[in-house]
């Protein structure tokens, strides 16, 4: 691989002059610039990003930690972050922790060793040590999707509790009273907030909150399918609020295998509005906002923090809304739908 000294030798000038041309640190004559660029093209020279970052004290690189890259939610989130960073001259290093706190901490250490300019963390959840570990990090950072208790950092997330409230209230307004929920791991703040919204909607409507209707799974289609299979075989409700769209897609599959018609016999609503939810059959009614735009917002907050480290902490809680599709319908039976308020 060619070096800067090889370029200098071919162009017949000093390597410091080549450096000034490459890094635009000092004006040079047009004749010298043409010689340097010709030598670079001939040798296929690639400037060292490490050397340039040492001089500039910046790497133009952002680290992104996600808990599950197979989940379309985090893929869409990463796309929004990457798009915004690319438009603003930054590249993104993506690390997937597989919902493993140990792997998450290991990747965090690797990213910091690479002298990234900023960090975006979607927490794996259930890891009390992560907030403590991040508290000592001086690199600008933004927490996205799942907040970390005890950490004073910029935060961008959906209003999980209100979104779950909207989803459950939607089912209540359709006349459903026997509403189950299949949520994510109870150790995660996201699952806790969404369960709280479900409970609040039922309580406001005067519907008993049954422990047997609050089921725990994980945020995957497999988890939703397995949990729904048990529920639908044993004592099927008239409606299910799925803790995210992936769980909801698993519920749709479990219902189809048991010849339970959705939405005629079972209404299903998800959370997140991933792109896939539009193309399953029936198309999944859900709660959410544009995930790509959420990622862009997180990147915007981070780049602002990099430019102005002394700014006050920025907490952005995005309000979700109902996305009506085909998987929910009025309850067929003697109960009239609630009057919409």
Secondary structure, DSSP 8 states (H G I E B T S, - for coil): ---HHHHHHHHTS-HHHHHHHHHT-S---HHHHHHHHHHHHHHT----HHHHHHHHT---EEEEEES-TTSHHHHHHHHHHHHHHHHTT-EEEEEE-TT-HHHHHHHHHHHHHTT-SEEEE---SS-HHHHHHHHT--SEEEEESS--TT--SEEEEE-HHHHHHHHHHHHHHTT---EEEEES-TTSHHHHHHHHHHHHHHHHTT----GGGEEE--SSHHHHHHHHHHHHHHH--SEEEESSHHHHHHHHHHHHHTT--TTTT-EEE-SB--GGGGTSSS--BEEE--HHHHHHHHHHHHHHHHH-TTS---EEEE--EEE--SS-----SS-------
